[in-house]
């Protein structure tokens, strides 16, 4: 098993609601290595909150989360940062590419935090990913010179550069036209199979969700498999 969430609860507090609004309520989830999981639900239901917790960008109020049988609740912030860089790749609705860098430089960014990852091997890995994404002709262009679909494929390559065990994709097709959205979804499915990487994808599109192995719906703080 790659990931296990046990009784995860998360609330948000505000001046209008000092007692807190429960977003996730004693949520359980188990995911095996190599699976493709879709998470759907209405806006504000907690989809992104759940993805942020899984990605260790936030911590739950209570409950335990295990990755490869490691209890992440005991990790320091520094340990979590190293864990994220090594084990998790992120793809967001907006590509978040740095505008001053070329496509190739953006893909190599995650390798810069670890000297062990800097060098010929990472460059070769980036070049292979660029070729796999069909981006060889624009490898030295900047994001402003690329289409939305090309930018998102670049973001996927950046997420994969360190060979993570898990890809978290938050509405990765939300800003794309239908054709580009379907092409990106198919690419993510192919990469899941080729790289053996586990994929958790948040989406509003049931057409996208149906390409995953399992679909979970989150509503009223609970998670149910469809």
Secondary structure by P-SEA (a helix, b strand, c coil): ccbbbcbbbbbbbccccccccccccbbbbbbccbbbbbbbbcccccaaaaaaaaaccccccbbbbbccccccccccaaaaaaaaaccbbbbcccccccccccaaaaaacccccccccccaaaaaaaaaaaaaaccccccccccccccaaaaaaaaaaaaacccccbbbbccccccccaaaaaaaaaaaaaaaaaacbbbbbbbccaaaaaaccbbbbbcccccccc
